[in-house]
Amino acid sequence: MTSTPLRTGADYIASIKADGRSVFVNGERVDDVTTHPAFRGAVASIGRLYDIAADPANRERMTFTSPSTGGPVLRCFQIPHSAADLTARRAFHEQWARATCGLMGRTPDHVAGFFCGYAAKPSVIARGGAHFAQNLQRFYEHIRDTHQYVSYTIVPPQIDRSKPAHRQSDPTLYAGVVEERDDGIVLSGAQQLGTGSILSDWIQISCIQPLQPGDENYAFNVVVPTRHAGVKLYSRRAFAQQATNSFDYPLTGRFDETDALLVLDKVFIPWEHVFIYRNIEICRDQWWKTPAHAYGNHQAQTRYAVKMKFLLGIAQRLNEMTGNAGNPAVNVAMGELAAHVQTIESMLHAQEAMSSMDDEGVLWPSVATLYAVMSLQSEEYPRMVDMVREMAGGSLIMQPSSLSDFDNPDIAADIDRYVHSAHATARERVGLMRLAWDLIGSEFGGRHMQYEKFYGGASYLVKQNMLRTYNMADATSLVDAALALPPF
């Protein structure tokens, strides 16, 4: 097999430019997501990631050698066989996360991790039929060797959570099988949260929520090209459309990856792109009995650590700007923020140091460590944002109305006089405040608060994962040993 040159940003943008994908926002269909103001900033940011990976100076960090072609491919597709391999993957994820300040959660390396997990443990998929495992292996090799961007939609819409999928008022409300053919299956229904799906080449469709007997039509794992006939993506409010310039909206305009409702209108899936079919047990086990969830969230926690470090850096720059960096009370708060960030980063490293091999020779990051930090994620991020708000005070609110104020000499004279700080001009100070506000006060910032709050699902589900993976027997053995101590 001939190797495909590393994908550049220009290659990525050209491949999705006006390719016929059905994307809708503000009541209209989008002709070209690469130029539309709702999406072009995010498209450009994804393109930049591909350019970083394709840069010869980054070859060792960002690529490994494909076993199939012998050519360089993105390291996010590397199935780790040692803790060192896992660490090398983290270095890749970190490079990309730093390029987006940790603000794009579904970059191409996220779902790549899930497919690495499936491919690492084909025995789980093969329980439904060897041909399904073969399909998955071939697709994994295809996306690896051609540097594809896969997103996913793995949660049904919130219509009536008191009923299982097959007992909804309409059986096609949730994405499900409506027809089986000799050459494939047909799906109809909806799925969410398609974060990044509008930007991707492929969409994985499956279900991570528990399914019940009778839900077999919804128990599958398939992929579909984003541009495929019958695939419709309805974007949530695109905050980037309100980003009038990069000074007033330095983050929104670049990193709003958007979330979308996926609607399938009799979408045909050929058998070669079906990996699980009408099997509730394997649909569940693909997440937990392969390292898919662990690999994908190892990337996610790398991204999260960068984001928290970015937030900490904003707080430090704000304190320096206002002259509060030496204030004892501020130092106490900054120490707490730094402790949160260091804990997250240390837990990330611990996933690698405490990784283990299973009986099939598959390397797993420490899932107990992973779920420990995910269990706290929904509480840590809001806590840190609130602390930064307190330190910034009213200065985040009392800002010029827009960049245009600096273009009016009369207005600019007053702003320069009354808005500067001891260490920065008014324009520099406002620029930093705009950056801070865009992360913690804008609509974009509000979405990020909600995103981290429910990143791993409802907090009780994440904490159940923690309990499921924790070695409770070791904890209770201490109690039993204490109870068995001889009398004195």
LOVOVEX-430276 format. One record per residue (C-alpha): residue in three letters; z, y, x. Coordinates in steps of 0.02 Angstrom, whole numbers, plus 32768, in hexadecimal, padded with zeros to 4 digits. Layout:
N
koldren:ALA zz:Z yy:Y xx:X
...
This chain:
488
koldren:MET zz:8000 yy:8000 xx:8000
koldren:THR zz:7FD0 yy:80AB xx:8043
koldren:SER zz:805E yy:8129 xx:804C
koldren:THR zz:8057 yy:81C8 xx:7FE5
koldren:PRO zz:8076 yy:826A xx:8046
koldren:LEU zz:811D yy:82B9 xx:8021
koldren:ARG zz:8112 yy:8322 xx:7F85
koldren:THR zz:8117 yy:83DE xx:7F9F
koldren:GLY zz:8149 yy:8463 xx:7F24
koldren:ALA zz:8093 yy:848F xx:7F09
koldren:ASP zz:806C yy:83D7 xx:7EE7
koldren:TYR zz:80F7 yy:83CC xx:7E67
koldren:ILE zz:80C7 yy:846C xx:7E0D
koldren:ALA zz:800E yy:843B xx:7E0A
koldren:SER zz:8039 yy:8390 xx:7DC2
koldren:ILE zz:8094 yy:83D5 xx:7D29
koldren:LYS zz:802C yy:8473 xx:7D11
koldren:ALA zz:7FE2 yy:8476 xx:7C62
koldren:ASP zz:7FE5 yy:83B8 xx:7C5D
koldren:GLY zz:7FF1 yy:83AF xx:7BA0
koldren:ARG zz:80AC yy:8391 xx:7B8F
koldren:SER zz:80EE yy:83C6 xx:7AE5
koldren:VAL zz:8178 yy:8443 xx:7B08
koldren:PHE zz:81B7 yy:84BD xx:7A85
koldren:VAL zz:8224 yy:8558 xx:7A92
koldren:ASN zz:823E yy:85EC xx:7A1E
koldren:GLY zz:81D3 yy:859D xx:7997
koldren:GLU zz:8139 yy:8589 xx:7A04
koldren:ARG zz:80E8 yy:8502 xx:7A6D
koldren:VAL zz:80E3 yy:8529 xx:7B26
koldren:ASP zz:8037 yy:851A xx:7B75
koldren:ASP zz:8072 yy:8518 xx:7C2A
koldren:VAL zz:8128 yy:8500 xx:7C5D
koldren:THR zz:8101 yy:8538 xx:7D0F
koldren:THR zz:80D9 yy:85E9 xx:7CD7
koldren:HIS zz:813E yy:85FF xx:7C37
koldren:PRO zz:81D2 yy:8676 xx:7C52
koldren:ALA zz:824A yy:85F8 xx:7C06
koldren:PHE zz:8226 yy:8575 xx:7C8B
koldren:ARG zz:81C7 yy:85BC xx:7D1F
koldren:GLY zz:8264 yy:85E8 xx:7D82
koldren:ALA zz:82A8 yy:8538 xx:7D73
koldren:VAL zz:81FD yy:84EE xx:7D9C
koldren:ALA zz:81F8 yy:8559 xx:7E39
koldren:SER zz:82A7 yy:8520 xx:7E69
koldren:ILE zz:8276 yy:8468 xx:7E58
koldren:GLY zz:81DA yy:848E xx:7EBF
koldren:ARG zz:8249 yy:84D8 xx:7F46
koldren:LEU zz:82AD yy:8436 xx:7F4D
koldren:TYR zz:820F yy:83D3 xx:7F6D
koldren:ASP zz:81DF yy:844E xx:7FF6
koldren:ILE zz:8289 yy:8437 xx:8049
koldren:ALA zz:8273 yy:837A xx:8047
koldren:ALA zz:81C0 yy:8385 xx:8088
koldren:ASP zz:81EC yy:83FA xx:8118
koldren:PRO zz:81D4 yy:8397 xx:81BB
koldren:ALA zz:8272 yy:83E8 xx:81FF
koldren:ASN zz:82D5 yy:838F xx:8176
koldren:ARG zz:827E yy:82E6 xx:8188
koldren:GLU zz:8314 yy:8283 xx:81C6
koldren:ARG zz:838E yy:82C6 xx:8147
koldren:MET zz:831C yy:82C7 xx:80B0
koldren:THR zz:82B3 yy:8228 xx:80C1
koldren:PHE zz:82B7 yy:8171 xx:80EE
koldren:THR zz:822C yy:80F3 xx:810B
koldren:SER zz:81E5 yy:809E xx:8071
koldren:PRO zz:81F1 yy:7FE0 xx:8081
koldren:SER zz:814C yy:7FD4 xx:8023
koldren:THR zz:80DD yy:8056 xx:8078
koldren:GLY zz:8132 yy:807D xx:811D
koldren:GLY zz:8124 yy:8136 xx:80F3
koldren:PRO zz:81B1 yy:81B5 xx:80DB
koldren:VAL zz:81FB yy:81C1 xx:802C
koldren:LEU zz:828B yy:8224 xx:7FE3
koldren:ARG zz:8334 yy:81E2 xx:801A
koldren:CYS zz:8377 yy:81F0 xx:7F69
koldren:PHE zz:8314 yy:8151 xx:7F47
koldren:GLN zz:8369 yy:80F1 xx:7FD4
koldren:ILE zz:83D2 yy:805E xx:7F98
koldren:PRO zz:846C yy:8067 xx:8009
koldren:HIS zz:84A1 yy:7FCC xx:8068
koldren:SER zz:8532 yy:801C xx:80C6
koldren:ALA zz:85AC yy:80AB xx:80B9
koldren:ALA zz:853F yy:8106 xx:813A
koldren:ASP zz:84AA yy:80F6 xx:80C5
koldren:LEU zz:8511 yy:8141 xx:8038
koldren:THR zz:8545 yy:81D0 xx:80A9
koldren:ALA zz:848F yy:81EE xx:80D7
koldren:ARG zz:8463 yy:81F8 xx:801D
koldren:ARG zz:84EE yy:8277 xx:8005
koldren:ALA zz:84A5 yy:82E3 xx:808F
koldren:PHE zz:8400 yy:82E4 xx:8030
koldren:HIS zz:8455 yy:8310 xx:7F8B
koldren:GLU zz:84BA yy:8399 xx:7FDE
koldren:GLN zz:8421 yy:83EB xx:802A
koldren:TRP zz:83CE yy:83F6 xx:7F80
koldren:ALA zz:846F yy:842B xx:7F27
koldren:ARG zz:848A yy:84B9 xx:7FA2
koldren:ALA zz:83DA yy:84F8 xx:7F7A
koldren:THR zz:840D yy:850C xx:7EC4
koldren:CYS zz:84C4 yy:853E xx:7EE2
koldren:GLY zz:84F1 yy:849B xx:7E88
koldren:LEU zz:84B1 yy:84E5 xx:7DE4
koldren:MET zz:8425 yy:846B xx:7DBA
koldren:GLY zz:8473 yy:83C7 xx:7D85
koldren:ARG zz:83D8 yy:8361 xx:7D62
koldren:THR zz:836D yy:837B xx:7DFB
koldren:PRO zz:82F8 yy:82EA xx:7E29
koldren:ASP zz:837E yy:8292 xx:7E91
koldren:HIS zz:83F2 yy:8273 xx:7DFC
koldren:VAL zz:8395 yy:81F0 xx:7D96
koldren:ALA zz:834C yy:81AE xx:7E39
koldren:GLY zz:83FC yy:8170 xx:7E5A
koldren:PHE zz:8401 yy:8110 xx:7DB7
koldren:PHE zz:835E yy:80B7 xx:7DDE
koldren:CYS zz:83A0 yy:808D xx:7E8B
koldren:GLY zz:8434 yy:803D xx:7E34
koldren:TYR zz:83C7 yy:7FD7 xx:7DBF
koldren:ALA zz:8356 yy:7F9E xx:7E4D
koldren:ALA zz:83ED yy:7F71 xx:7EB9
koldren:LYS zz:842C yy:7EF8 xx:7E35
koldren:PRO zz:8392 yy:7EAB xx:7DE0
koldren:SER zz:83F8 yy:7E15 xx:7DA9
koldren:VAL zz:8445 yy:7E7E xx:7D1E
koldren:ILE zz:839C yy:7EB3 xx:7CD8
koldren:ALA zz:8353 yy:7E03 xx:7CF2
koldren:ARG zz:83CF yy:7DBB xx:7C75
koldren:GLY zz:835B yy:7DFF xx:7BEF
koldren:GLY zz:82C3 yy:7DAF xx:7C43
koldren:ALA zz:8283 yy:7DAA xx:7CF5
koldren:HIS zz:81EA yy:7E10 xx:7CC3
koldren:PHE zz:8259 yy:7EA4 xx:7C93
koldren:ALA zz:82AA yy:7EA4 xx:7D3F
koldren:GLN zz:81FE yy:7E9B xx:7D8D
koldren:ASN zz:81C4 yy:7F2E xx:7D23
koldren:LEU zz:8258 yy:7F93 xx:7D5C
koldren:GLN zz:8240 yy:7F68 xx:7E13
koldren:ARG zz:8189 yy:7F9B xx:7E0D
koldren:PHE zz:81B2 yy:8040 xx:7DB8
koldren:TYR zz:823E yy:8065 xx:7E32
koldren:GLU zz:81C6 yy:8049 xx:7EC4
koldren:HIS zz:8144 yy:80B7 xx:7E6F
koldren:ILE zz:81B6 yy:814C xx:7E57
koldren:ARG zz:81FF yy:8134 xx:7F05
koldren:ASP zz:8157 yy:812B xx:7F5D
koldren:THR zz:8107 yy:81BA xx:7EFA
koldren:HIS zz:81A1 yy:822C xx:7EF9
koldren:GLN zz:81AB yy:823A xx:7E3A
koldren:TYR zz:8227 yy:82A0 xx:7DD5
koldren:VAL zz:827C yy:823A xx:7D4C
koldren:SER zz:82F6 yy:8285 xx:7CCE
koldren:TYR zz:834F yy:8228 xx:7C42
koldren:THR zz:8387 yy:8233 xx:7B8D
koldren:ILE zz:8410 yy:81B2 xx:7B6F
koldren:VAL zz:8478 yy:81F6 xx:7ADF
koldren:PRO zz:8446 yy:81F3 xx:7A26
koldren:PRO zz:8450 yy:8294 xx:79C0
koldren:GLN zz:84F6 yy:82BE xx:7970
koldren:ILE zz:84CE yy:829C xx:78BA
koldren:ASP zz:8556 yy:8227 xx:787A
koldren:ARG zz:85BF yy:81DC xx:7904
koldren:SER zz:8626 yy:817B xx:7883
koldren:LYS zz:8593 yy:8104 xx:786C
koldren:PRO zz:8536 yy:8096 xx:78E9
koldren:ALA zz:847F yy:80B8 xx:790D
koldren:HIS zz:8438 yy:803B xx:7890
koldren:ARG zz:84A2 yy:8080 xx:7801
koldren:GLN zz:8469 yy:8135 xx:780F
koldren:SER zz:8418 yy:817E xx:7774
koldren:ASP zz:836D yy:8165 xx:77C5
koldren:PRO zz:8351 yy:80DB xx:7846
koldren:THR zz:82DF yy:814D xx:78AB
koldren:LEU zz:835E yy:81D8 xx:78C6
koldren:TYR zz:8391 yy:8189 xx:796B
koldren:ALA zz:8309 yy:8159 xx:79E6
koldren:GLY zz:82E0 yy:80A5 xx:79BD
koldren:VAL zz:825B yy:801F xx:79B4
koldren:VAL zz:81EE yy:802C xx:7919
koldren:GLU zz:8163 yy:7FB4 xx:794C
koldren:GLU zz:8146 yy:7F28 xx:79C8
koldren:ARG zz:8094 yy:7F08 xx:7A03
koldren:ASP zz:8044 yy:7E8D xx:7A7B
koldren:ASP zz:802E yy:7F18 xx:7AFA
koldren:GLY zz:80D3 yy:7F73 xx:7AE3
koldren:ILE zz:814A yy:7FC5 xx:7A68
koldren:VAL zz:814B yy:8062 xx:79FE
koldren:LEU zz:81E0 yy:80D7 xx:79F6
koldren:SER zz:8210 yy:815F xx:797B
koldren:GLY zz:82AA yy:81CA xx:7969
koldren:ALA zz:830A yy:8246 xx:79D4
koldren:GLN zz:8378 yy:8246 xx:7A6E
koldren:GLN zz:83D9 yy:82C7 xx:7AD2
koldren:LEU zz:840D yy:831F xx:7B46
koldren:GLY zz:8368 yy:832E xx:7BA1
koldren:THR zz:83AA yy:8399 xx:7C2F
koldren:GLY zz:8319 yy:83BC xx:7CA5
koldren:SER zz:82A3 yy:8351 xx:7C3B
koldren:ILE zz:822B yy:83E2 xx:7C1F
koldren:LEU zz:8216 yy:83ED xx:7CDC
koldren:SER zz:8205 yy:8333 xx:7D03
koldren:ASP zz:8175 yy:82B8 xx:7D19
koldren:TRP zz:81C9 yy:822A xx:7CB9
koldren:ILE zz:8254 yy:8216 xx:7C3A
koldren:GLN zz:82C4 yy:817E xx:7C36
koldren:ILE zz:82FC yy:8154 xx:7B85
koldren:SER zz:8391 yy:80E4 xx:7B6A
koldren:CYS zz:8440 yy:80EA xx:7B20
koldren:ILE zz:84E4 yy:80FB xx:7B7E
koldren:GLN zz:8551 yy:80FD xx:7AE2
koldren:PRO zz:8597 yy:8059 xx:7A9E
koldren:LEU zz:8523 yy:7FFE xx:7A28
koldren:GLN zz:8556 yy:7F80 xx:79A3
koldren:PRO zz:8507 yy:7EE2 xx:795D
koldren:GLY zz:8479 yy:7F1D xx:78F0
koldren:ASP zz:844B yy:7FA6 xx:796D
koldren:GLU zz:83CF yy:7F39 xx:79CD
koldren:ASN zz:833D yy:7FAF xx:79AA
koldren:TYR zz:8398 yy:8036 xx:7A0B
koldren:ALA zz:83CA yy:7FC7 xx:7A9F
koldren:PHE zz:8342 yy:7FE4 xx:7B1F
koldren:ASN zz:8317 yy:8037 xx:7BC3
koldren:VAL zz:8267 yy:807E xx:7BD2
koldren:VAL zz:820C yy:810B xx:7C2A
koldren:VAL zz:8183 yy:817C xx:7BE8
koldren:PRO zz:811A yy:8204 xx:7C3C
koldren:THR zz:8157 yy:82AE xx:7C02
koldren:ARG zz:80A5 yy:82DB xx:7BD1
koldren:HIS zz:808F yy:823C xx:7B68
koldren:ALA zz:8049 yy:8249 xx:7AB8
koldren:GLY zz:80D1 yy:8256 xx:7A34
koldren:VAL zz:8157 yy:8292 xx:7AAE
koldren:LYS zz:819D yy:833A xx:7A75
koldren:LEU zz:8221 yy:83A1 xx:7ACE
koldren:TYR zz:827E yy:842B xx:7A71
koldren:SER zz:82D4 yy:849D xx:7AEE
koldren:ARG zz:837C yy:84EB xx:7ACA
koldren:ARG zz:8386 yy:85A8 xx:7AD9
koldren:ALA zz:8332 yy:85CD xx:7B7F
koldren:PHE zz:83A6 yy:8647 xx:7BD7
koldren:ALA zz:8323 yy:8669 xx:7C5C
koldren:GLN zz:82BB yy:86C7 xx:7BDC
koldren:GLN zz:8342 yy:874B xx:7BD6
koldren:ALA zz:8349 yy:8758 xx:7C93
koldren:THR zz:82ED yy:87FC xx:7CA8
koldren:ASN zz:82FD yy:8802 xx:7D65
koldren:SER zz:834E yy:87A4 xx:7DF5
koldren:PHE zz:83CE yy:882D xx:7E15
koldren:ASP zz:841C yy:882C xx:7D68
koldren:TYR zz:8405 yy:876E xx:7D52
koldren:PRO zz:8402 yy:8723 xx:7E01
koldren:LEU zz:842F yy:8673 xx:7DC5
koldren:THR zz:83ED yy:8667 xx:7D13
koldren:GLY zz:833C yy:8691 xx:7D43
koldren:ARG zz:8336 yy:860D xx:7DCC
koldren:PHE zz:83A3 yy:857B xx:7D97
koldren:ASP zz:839F yy:856B xx:7CD9
koldren:GLU zz:8360 yy:84B7 xx:7CD6
koldren:THR zz:836C yy:84B5 xx:7C16
koldren:ASP zz:83A2 yy:8429 xx:7BA4
koldren:ALA zz:8333 yy:83E2 xx:7B1B
koldren:LEU zz:832E yy:8374 xx:7A82
koldren:LEU zz:82B2 yy:82E7 xx:7A9C
koldren:VAL zz:8252 yy:82B4 xx:7A00
koldren:LEU zz:81E5 yy:8218 xx:7A03
koldren:ASP zz:815A yy:8210 xx:7982
koldren:LYS zz:8118 yy:815D xx:7987
koldren:VAL zz:8114 yy:815C xx:7A45
koldren:PHE zz:80C1 yy:80C3 xx:7A90
koldren:ILE zz:8117 yy:8075 xx:7B28
koldren:PRO zz:80B5 yy:7FEE xx:7B86
koldren:TRP zz:8119 yy:7F54 xx:7BB5
koldren:GLU zz:810F yy:7F83 xx:7C6E
koldren:HIS zz:8180 yy:8017 xx:7C49
koldren:VAL zz:8200 yy:7FB3 xx:7BE6
koldren:PHE zz:8297 yy:7F78 xx:7C4B
koldren:ILE zz:8313 yy:7F48 xx:7BC2
koldren:TYR zz:82DE yy:7F17 xx:7B13
koldren:ARG zz:834A yy:7EFE xx:7A79
koldren:ASN zz:83DF yy:7EC1 xx:7ADF
koldren:ILE zz:8484 yy:7F17 xx:7ABC
koldren:GLU zz:84E3 yy:7EBF xx:7B47
koldren:ILE zz:8469 yy:7EEB xx:7BD2
koldren:CYS zz:8453 yy:7F9C xx:7B8F
koldren:ARG zz:850E yy:7FB1 xx:7BAB
koldren:ASP zz:8516 yy:7F53 xx:7C4F
koldren:GLN zz:8489 yy:7FB5 xx:7CA2
koldren:TRP zz:8505 yy:8045 xx:7CB8
koldren:TRP zz:85A0 yy:7FE7 xx:7CEF
koldren:LYS zz:856A yy:7F40 xx:7D3C
koldren:THR zz:84EA yy:7F90 xx:7DAB
koldren:PRO zz:8518 yy:8022 xx:7E1E
koldren:ALA zz:84A2 yy:8093 xx:7DBB
koldren:HIS zz:852B yy:80FF xx:7D70
koldren:ALA zz:8586 yy:8105 xx:7E17
koldren:TYR zz:84EC yy:8136 xx:7E7D
koldren:GLY zz:84B3 yy:81B8 xx:7DFF
koldren:ASN zz:855F yy:8206 xx:7DF7
koldren:HIS zz:8576 yy:8202 xx:7EB3
koldren:GLN zz:84E5 yy:827E xx:7EB1
koldren:ALA zz:8535 yy:82DD xx:7E21
koldren:GLN zz:85DB yy:82EF xx:7E7B
koldren:THR zz:8582 yy:832C xx:7F17
koldren:ARG zz:852F yy:83B1 xx:7EAC
koldren:TYR zz:85D6 yy:83D9 xx:7E59
koldren:ALA zz:862E yy:83EE xx:7F01
koldren:VAL zz:85AA yy:846B xx:7F38
koldren:LYS zz:85BA yy:84CA xx:7E94
koldren:MET zz:8676 yy:84D6 xx:7EA4
koldren:LYS zz:8664 yy:8512 xx:7F58
koldren:PHE zz:85E9 yy:8596 xx:7F1B
koldren:LEU zz:8668 yy:85D1 xx:7E9A
koldren:LEU zz:86EF yy:85D9 xx:7F1F
koldren:GLY zz:867A yy:863E xx:7F8E
koldren:ILE zz:865B yy:86BA xx:7F01
koldren:ALA zz:8716 yy:86D0 xx:7EEB
koldren:GLN zz:872C yy:86F2 xx:7FA5
koldren:ARG zz:869F yy:8772 xx:7FAA
koldren:LEU zz:86E6 yy:87CA xx:7F11
koldren:ASN zz:8791 yy:87D7 xx:7F65
koldren:GLU zz:8743 yy:881A xx:8005
koldren:MET zz:86DE yy:8897 xx:7FA1
koldren:THR zz:8776 yy:88DD xx:7F49
koldren:GLY zz:87E9 yy:88D7 xx:7FE0
koldren:ASN zz:885A yy:8854 xx:7F91
koldren:ALA zz:8839 yy:87C8 xx:800E
koldren:GLY zz:88E0 yy:87E7 xx:8063
koldren:ASN zz:8948 yy:87F4 xx:7FC5
koldren:PRO zz:89CD yy:876A xx:7FC4
koldren:ALA zz:89B6 yy:8744 xx:7F0B
koldren:VAL zz:88FA yy:8738 xx:7F23
koldren:ASN zz:8914 yy:86C6 xx:7FB8
koldren:VAL zz:897C yy:864F xx:7F4E
koldren:ALA zz:88F3 yy:8647 xx:7ECA
koldren:MET zz:886C yy:862F xx:7F4E
koldren:GLY zz:88D2 yy:85A4 xx:7F9C
koldren:GLU zz:88D5 yy:854A xx:7EF5
koldren:LEU zz:8819 yy:8560 xx:7EE0
koldren:ALA zz:87FB yy:851E xx:7F8F
koldren:ALA zz:886B yy:8489 xx:7F6A
koldren:HIS zz:8801 yy:845C xx:7ED2
koldren:VAL zz:8761 yy:8468 xx:7F37
koldren:GLN zz:87A6 yy:8404 xx:7FCA
koldren:THR zz:87E7 yy:837C xx:7F55
koldren:ILE zz:873C yy:8367 xx:7F05
koldren:GLU zz:86E5 yy:8362 xx:7FAD
koldren:SER zz:8763 yy:82E6 xx:7FF3
koldren:MET zz:8750 yy:8275 xx:7F5C
koldren:LEU zz:8695 yy:8278 xx:7F77
koldren:HIS zz:86AC yy:823C xx:802A
koldren:ALA zz:8729 yy:81BB xx:7FEE
koldren:GLN zz:86A5 yy:816C xx:7F7E
koldren:GLU zz:8647 yy:8143 xx:801E
koldren:ALA zz:86DB yy:8113 xx:808C
koldren:MET zz:871F yy:80A0 xx:8004
koldren:SER zz:8677 yy:8056 xx:7FD3
koldren:SER zz:866B yy:7F99 xx:7FC3
koldren:MET zz:85ED yy:7F0B xx:7FBB
koldren:ASP zz:85E7 yy:7E99 xx:7F24
koldren:ASP zz:85C1 yy:7DDF xx:7F27
koldren:GLU zz:8505 yy:7E03 xx:7F23
koldren:GLY zz:850E yy:7E73 xx:7FBC
koldren:VAL zz:84FB yy:7F13 xx:7F56
koldren:LEU zz:8558 yy:7FAD xx:7F95
koldren:TRP zz:85C0 yy:800C xx:7F15
koldren:PRO zz:8610 yy:80B5 xx:7F30
koldren:SER zz:86C8 yy:80B2 xx:7F02
koldren:VAL zz:86B9 yy:80BF xx:7E46
koldren:ALA zz:8774 yy:80DC xx:7E2F
koldren:THR zz:8766 yy:8174 xx:7EA1
koldren:LEU zz:86CA yy:81B0 xx:7E46
koldren:TYR zz:871A yy:81A5 xx:7D9A
koldren:ALA zz:87BA yy:81F5 xx:7DD9
koldren:VAL zz:8760 yy:8296 xx:7E06
koldren:MET zz:86F1 yy:828D xx:7D6B
koldren:SER zz:878D yy:827D xx:7CFF
koldren:LEU zz:87CB yy:8324 xx:7D43
koldren:GLN zz:8723 yy:837D xx:7D43
koldren:SER zz:8730 yy:83BC xx:7C91
koldren:GLU zz:87D7 yy:840F xx:7CBA
koldren:GLU zz:87B8 yy:844B xx:7D6C
koldren:TYR zz:871B yy:84B2 xx:7D50
koldren:PRO zz:875F yy:851B xx:7CBE
koldren:ARG zz:8801 yy:8533 xx:7D20
koldren:MET zz:87A4 yy:8574 xx:7DB8
koldren:VAL zz:8734 yy:85E6 xx:7D51
koldren:ASP zz:87CC yy:862E xx:7CF9
koldren:MET zz:8821 yy:8651 xx:7DA0
koldren:VAL zz:8787 yy:86AC xx:7DE1
koldren:ARG zz:8784 yy:8713 xx:7D40
koldren:GLU zz:8838 yy:8746 xx:7D5E
koldren:MET zz:8817 yy:877A xx:7E11
koldren:ALA zz:877B yy:87DC xx:7DE3
koldren:GLY zz:87D1 yy:8839 xx:7D57
koldren:GLY zz:8779 yy:88C1 xx:7CF3
koldren:SER zz:86FB yy:88E1 xx:7D7E
koldren:LEU zz:868D yy:8857 xx:7D39
koldren:ILE zz:867F yy:88B7 xx:7C95
koldren:MET zz:8671 yy:8969 xx:7CD6
koldren:GLN zz:85C3 yy:895A xx:7D22
koldren:PRO zz:8524 yy:89C2 xx:7D12
koldren:SER zz:84B7 yy:898B xx:7C81
koldren:SER zz:8428 yy:894B xx:7CED
koldren:LEU zz:83C8 yy:895F xx:7D8F
koldren:SER zz:836A yy:89ED xx:7D3B
koldren:ASP zz:8403 yy:8A5D xx:7D4B
koldren:PHE zz:83E5 yy:8A64 xx:7E07
koldren:ASP zz:8333 yy:8AA0 xx:7DE8
koldren:ASN zz:836E yy:8B3F xx:7D91
koldren:PRO zz:83A7 yy:8BB9 xx:7E1A
koldren:ASP zz:8425 yy:8C12 xx:7DAB
koldren:ILE zz:8477 yy:8B6F xx:7D71
koldren:ALA zz:846C yy:8B21 xx:7E1D
koldren:ALA zz:84CA yy:8BB4 xx:7E6B
koldren:ASP zz:8561 yy:8B97 xx:7DFB
koldren:ILE zz:855A yy:8ADA xx:7E12
koldren:ASP zz:8551 yy:8AED xx:7ECF
koldren:ARG zz:85E7 yy:8B60 xx:7ECB
koldren:TYR zz:8659 yy:8B01 xx:7E54
koldren:VAL zz:8627 yy:8A49 xx:7E5D
koldren:HIS zz:8620 yy:8A2B xx:7F19
koldren:SER zz:86AE yy:89D4 xx:7F75
koldren:ALA zz:86FE yy:89F2 xx:801D
koldren:HIS zz:8691 yy:8969 xx:8067
koldren:ALA zz:85ED yy:8975 xx:8007
koldren:THR zz:8574 yy:89EB xx:7FB5
koldren:ALA zz:856F yy:89F5 xx:7EF9
koldren:ARG zz:84CE yy:8990 xx:7EF4
koldren:GLU zz:851A yy:8907 xx:7F62
koldren:ARG zz:85B8 yy:8903 xx:7EFA
koldren:VAL zz:855A yy:88F9 xx:7E56
koldren:GLY zz:84E9 yy:8871 xx:7E9D
koldren:LEU zz:8580 yy:8804 xx:7EC3
koldren:MET zz:85CC yy:8829 xx:7E19
koldren:ARG zz:8528 yy:87F9 xx:7DC4
koldren:LEU zz:8528 yy:8755 xx:7E24
koldren:ALA zz:85DB yy:8731 xx:7DEF
koldren:TRP zz:85BC yy:8761 xx:7D3A
koldren:ASP zz:851F yy:86F8 xx:7D2F
koldren:LEU zz:8587 yy:865F xx:7D5D
koldren:ILE zz:8625 yy:867D xx:7CF7
koldren:GLY zz:85F9 yy:86F8 xx:7C6D
koldren:SER zz:8542 yy:86EE xx:7C39
koldren:GLU zz:84F5 yy:8674 xx:7BBE
koldren:PHE zz:84BD yy:8610 xx:7C55
koldren:GLY zz:8571 yy:860E xx:7C91
koldren:GLY zz:85B0 yy:85DA xx:7BE6
koldren:ARG zz:8539 yy:8548 xx:7BE5
koldren:HIS zz:857C yy:8512 xx:7C8F
koldren:MET zz:862D yy:8518 xx:7C4D
koldren:GLN zz:85FB yy:84A2 xx:7BC0
koldren:TYR zz:8591 yy:8438 xx:7C35
koldren:GLU zz:8620 yy:8412 xx:7CAC
koldren:LYS zz:8699 yy:83FC xx:7C1C
koldren:PHE zz:8635 yy:836B xx:7BD9
koldren:TYR zz:85D2 yy:8338 xx:7C74
koldren:GLY zz:860A yy:8282 xx:7C71
koldren:GLY zz:8614 yy:827D xx:7BB4
koldren:ALA zz:86AF yy:829B xx:7B4C
koldren:SER zz:8746 yy:82A6 xx:7BBE
koldren:TYR zz:879B yy:8211 xx:7B6B
koldren:LEU zz:8705 yy:81A3 xx:7B95
koldren:VAL zz:8708 yy:81D8 xx:7C4C
koldren:LYS zz:87C3 yy:81B7 xx:7C55
koldren:GLN zz:87A8 yy:810B xx:7C07
koldren:ASN zz:872D yy:80E8 xx:7C95
koldren:MET zz:87B6 yy:811C xx:7D0D
koldren:LEU zz:8833 yy:80A6 xx:7CBD
koldren:ARG zz:87B3 yy:8019 xx:7CBA
koldren:THR zz:8792 yy:8025 xx:7D75
koldren:TYR zz:8841 yy:804B xx:7DB4
koldren:ASN zz:88A5 yy:7FBE xx:7E06
koldren:MET zz:8932 yy:7FC3 xx:7D87
koldren:ALA zz:8971 yy:7F19 xx:7DBF
koldren:ASP zz:89A4 yy:7F66 xx:7E64
koldren:ALA zz:8A06 yy:7FEE xx:7E0C
koldren:THR zz:8A60 yy:7F77 xx:7D97
koldren:SER zz:8A86 yy:7F00 xx:7E26
koldren:LEU zz:8AF5 yy:7F89 xx:7E6F
koldren:VAL zz:8B57 yy:7F8E xx:7DCD
koldren:ASP zz:8B65 yy:7ED1 xx:7DC6
koldren:ALA zz:8BA1 yy:7ECD xx:7E7A
koldren:ALA zz:8C25 yy:7F52 xx:7E55
koldren:LEU zz:8C62 yy:7EF0 xx:7DBD
koldren:ALA zz:8C6E yy:7E52 xx:7E27
koldren:LEU zz:8CDC yy:7E9F xx:7EAE
koldren:PRO zz:8D7D yy:7E39 xx:7EC7
koldren:PRO zz:8E1E yy:7E84 xx:7E85
koldren:PHE zz:8E92 yy:7EDD xx:7EFC
